[in-house]
Amino acid sequence: MFYPWLPYRPLFRRWLWPGCFSLFLAACASAPLATTDTMLRAERTIARAEQARVGQYAATELGEARQKLQASRSALLLRDQVNAERYAEQATLDAELALARAELAQANGVNEEMKNSLGILQQEMLRTTQGNQ
């Protein structure tokens, strides 16, 4: 059979299958899955914790949140959607825990400062009342 658009048939056969195979591989190799809503929420929570300077109060929890977010990204690259969601949710919870611990530490610091101020004020009142008598 003669194909006018095919000038040399053996050359066509030699390149047809490898060309089709490479086209098939290119079609199968798609971009990695888009990040999930859970991962985006985890990233936002970690960023919020970093902006609040949580690292000085709850560095361990923030580090764990970062590690779990990285594990979530790795699972997503391996197309393991279930584990990616689970790690992202854990990262969000760890970042929220870090925020809560940092707020607690800051509140305790303010409380201690108020107790010290109150103690100084009471001593001053005692000294004033004893000096008046």
Contacts in CASP RR format, 6 or more apart in sequence:
PFRMAT RR
TARGET T0000
AUTHOR 0000-0000-0000
METHOD contacts of the structure
MODEL  1
MFYPWLPYRPLFRRWLWPGCFSLFLAACASAPLATTDTMLRAERTIARAE
QARVGQYAATELGEARQKLQASRSALLLRDQVNAERYAEQATLDAELALA
RAELAQANGVNEEMKNSLGILQQEMLRTTQGNQ
3 9 0 8 1.000
6 12 0 8 1.000
32 76 0 8 1.000
32 77 0 8 1.000
33 76 0 8 1.000
33 79 0 8 1.000
33 81 0 8 1.000
35 43 0 8 1.000
35 73 0 8 1.000
35 76 0 8 1.000
36 76 0 8 1.000
36 81 0 8 1.000
36 84 0 8 1.000
36 85 0 8 1.000
36 88 0 8 1.000
38 72 0 8 1.000
38 85 0 8 1.000
38 88 0 8 1.000
38 89 0 8 1.000
38 92 0 8 1.000
39 69 0 8 1.000
39 72 0 8 1.000
39 73 0 8 1.000
39 76 0 8 1.000
39 84 0 8 1.000
39 88 0 8 1.000
41 88 0 8 1.000
41 92 0 8 1.000
42 65 0 8 1.000
42 68 0 8 1.000
42 69 0 8 1.000
42 72 0 8 1.000
42 88 0 8 1.000
42 89 0 8 1.000
42 91 0 8 1.000
42 92 0 8 1.000
42 95 0 8 1.000
43 69 0 8 1.000
45 65 0 8 1.000
45 91 0 8 1.000
45 92 0 8 1.000
45 95 0 8 1.000
45 96 0 8 1.000
45 99 0 8 1.000
46 62 0 8 1.000
46 65 0 8 1.000
46 66 0 8 1.000
46 69 0 8 1.000
46 91 0 8 1.000
46 95 0 8 1.000
48 95 0 8 1.000
48 99 0 8 1.000
49 55 0 8 1.000
49 62 0 8 1.000
49 65 0 8 1.000
49 95 0 8 1.000
49 98 0 8 1.000
49 99 0 8 1.000
49 102 0 8 1.000
50 62 0 8 1.000
52 99 0 8 1.000
52 102 0 8 1.000
53 102 0 8 1.000
54 61 0 8 1.000
54 62 0 8 1.000
54 98 0 8 1.000
54 99 0 8 1.000
54 101 0 8 1.000
54 102 0 8 1.000
55 62 0 8 1.000
55 98 0 8 1.000
55 102 0 8 1.000
56 102 0 8 1.000
57 98 0 8 1.000
57 101 0 8 1.000
57 102 0 8 1.000
57 105 0 8 1.000
57 106 0 8 1.000
58 97 0 8 1.000
58 98 0 8 1.000
58 99 0 8 1.000
58 101 0 8 1.000
58 102 0 8 1.000
58 105 0 8 1.000
61 94 0 8 1.000
61 95 0 8 1.000
61 97 0 8 1.000
61 98 0 8 1.000
61 101 0 8 1.000
62 94 0 8 1.000
62 95 0 8 1.000
62 98 0 8 1.000
63 94 0 8 1.000
64 94 0 8 1.000
65 91 0 8 1.000
65 92 0 8 1.000
65 94 0 8 1.000
65 95 0 8 1.000
65 98 0 8 1.000
66 91 0 8 1.000
68 87 0 8 1.000
68 88 0 8 1.000
68 90 0 8 1.000
68 91 0 8 1.000
68 94 0 8 1.000
69 87 0 8 1.000
69 88 0 8 1.000
69 91 0 8 1.000
71 83 0 8 1.000
71 87 0 8 1.000
72 83 0 8 1.000
72 84 0 8 1.000
72 85 0 8 1.000
72 86 0 8 1.000
72 87 0 8 1.000
72 88 0 8 1.000
72 91 0 8 1.000
73 84 0 8 1.000
75 81 0 8 1.000
75 83 0 8 1.000
75 84 0 8 1.000
75 87 0 8 1.000
76 84 0 8 1.000
END
